Amino acid sequence: MKFSAINFLIATTFLLLTVFLFTALDFPFNWIFYLTVLGQAFLIFTVFKVLKDNYTTTKTFKDFYEDHPIGREE
C-alpha cells in the first residue's frame, strides 16, 4: 500500500496528539522526549512529502470557490 501525503499528515497529527496526551497524564520524561523527536522527524518528512507530491489540477484562482461560482461557469 502506497502512503499518500494525507496519510503521513494524519499519522503525524496522531503522533503529536499522543505527545500532548502523554504530557497531560504525567508519563516519564524519556517517553515524551523520544516521541517529540520522532514527531518532529515525521513533521519534516510530511512537509517534504506534501511539497514533492505529484499533484496537478486544472483549477486556477479565476475559478474561485466551487460551491459558490463567481468566475467562469461552463
N, C-alpha and C positions, 0 to 999 in steps of 0.2 A: 504494500500500500504506500503510495506516494503522499507525503505530508505536504499540504499547501501552506501558504503563508498564514492563512487564518487559523489553521490548526496549531502552528507554532505560537501565534498570538494568544490563543485560548490556553495553551499549556503554560505559557509564561505568566499570564494573569492568574491562573490557578496556583502556580508555584509561589508567586509573590503574595497572594492572599493567604496561603498557608504560612508564610513567614509572619504575617500580621497576626494570624490566629495563634501561632506558637508563642509569639511575644506576649499576647494578652493572657495566655494560660501559664506563663512563667516556666517555659521549657528551659532546659540547660542552655547556657550561652553558646556552647560549641555547635549544637544543632541549629540554632538561629544564625550563627555566623556562616556556617557552611551552606545553608540554604540561601542566605543572602548573596553569597559569592556565586553560587550556582544560578540564582535568579538574574544576577547582573550579566552573567555569561549568556544565559538564554535570551535576555533582552537585546544584547548586542547582536547575537545571531539572528533574532527575529527581525530586527531593523534591517540587517543585511539581506535577509531572505525577502522581505517586503520590497526593498528597493531593487533587487535583482529579479523579481518575479516577471515572467514573460506575459504581460497583460496588455492587450490592446483594446481600443474602443473607437467607435465612430462618433461618439458624442463630443461636442465642443461646448464652450461657455455660452454660445448662442442658443443652445438647446434649453438652457436654464433648468428648471425643475421638471421632472417627468410627470409629477402629479398635478402640476399647475402650469400648463404650457403657455408661455408668453411669447416665445420666439417663433421659430419655424414650426409649422404644422403641415403634415403630409396627409 
